[in-house]
Amino acid sequence: MTLRSVDGSSFSWQIANAAGGGFDASFRVERKAGAQHYTEADTRHTLSRETAVGWLRTEASIRGFDAREIR
């Protein structure tokens, strides 16, 4: 799934079942600052889907995205 902001930035995320149990949550932020492109990404393993969703919402909010779409 992907969130987009007015300035053209994007926040994409994924939650997947982990092979060893739990969930793997990951996100990728893409921004353009002037002529430079900026990309940031991170992954976290959690034991519950709710924890993964909470972490992704926090990371999206910190970066200025409306995280209500993350479920």
Backbone torsions as a table, in degrees:
resi	resn	phi	psi	omega
1	MET	NA	155.0	-178.1
2	THR	-137.8	135.5	170.9
3	LEU	-103.7	142.7	177.7
4	ARG	-123.2	146.0	176.8
5	SER	-108.9	169.8	-177.6
6	VAL	-60.7	-34.5	-177.1
7	ASP	-80.7	3.9	178.2
8	GLY	94.2	-1.9	177.7
9	SER	-71.5	156.1	178.1
10	SER	-134.7	148.9	175.9
11	PHE	-128.4	109.7	179.2
12	SER	-110.9	146.7	-177.2
13	TRP	-143.7	164.4	179.2
14	GLN	-152.2	141.1	171.7
15	ILE	-123.4	126.2	-178.3
16	ALA	-133.0	150.4	173.5
17	ASN	-66.5	132.7	179.7
18	ALA	-85.3	148.3	-178.4
19	ALA	-61.3	-36.4	-177.8
20	GLY	-92.5	12.6	-177.5
21	GLY	103.2	156.0	-178.3
22	GLY	81.8	-157.3	-175.4
23	PHE	-137.1	145.1	172.6
24	ASP	-106.7	120.0	177.9
25	ALA	-109.7	136.9	178.7
26	SER	-142.0	153.4	176.1
27	PHE	-140.9	162.0	176.8
28	ARG	-144.6	128.8	177.8
29	VAL	-112.0	132.1	175.8
30	GLU	-124.4	125.7	179.1
31	ARG	-133.9	159.1	173.8
32	LYS	-123.4	120.1	179.0
33	ALA	-114.2	100.3	-175.0
34	GLY	68.7	-124.8	179.1
35	ALA	-94.2	-2.7	-177.1
36	GLN	-96.6	137.8	174.1
37	HIS	-96.7	140.8	-176.8
38	TYR	-126.7	128.1	178.4
39	THR	-128.8	137.1	177.5
40	GLU	-135.5	139.9	-179.9
41	ALA	-146.6	153.4	177.4
42	ASP	-156.3	156.5	178.1
43	THR	-135.5	144.2	177.9
44	ARG	-140.6	138.0	174.6
45	HIS	-95.2	130.4	178.9
46	THR	-128.8	160.4	178.9
47	LEU	-87.0	-21.6	179.6
48	SER	-129.1	152.7	177.7
49	ARG	-66.3	-36.2	179.4
50	GLU	-61.2	-40.0	177.5
51	THR	-65.7	-40.3	178.7
52	ALA	-62.7	-44.8	179.2
53	VAL	-62.8	-44.3	178.6
54	GLY	-60.5	-42.5	179.0
55	TRP	-64.0	-45.1	179.8
56	LEU	-64.1	-40.9	177.7
57	ARG	-61.8	-42.3	178.4
58	THR	-62.7	-46.9	-179.4
59	GLU	-63.2	-39.5	178.5
60	ALA	-66.6	-44.2	-179.9
61	SER	-62.6	-42.3	178.5
62	ILE	-56.9	-34.7	-176.8
63	ARG	-93.0	8.5	172.3
64	GLY	90.1	15.7	179.7
65	PHE	-100.8	151.8	176.2
66	ASP	-79.6	106.2	-170.6
67	ALA	-86.7	3.7	-178.0
68	ARG	-63.5	-21.2	-179.0
69	GLU	-76.2	-16.9	-178.0
70	ILE	-78.9	120.3	-178.5
71	ARG	-135.8	NA	NA
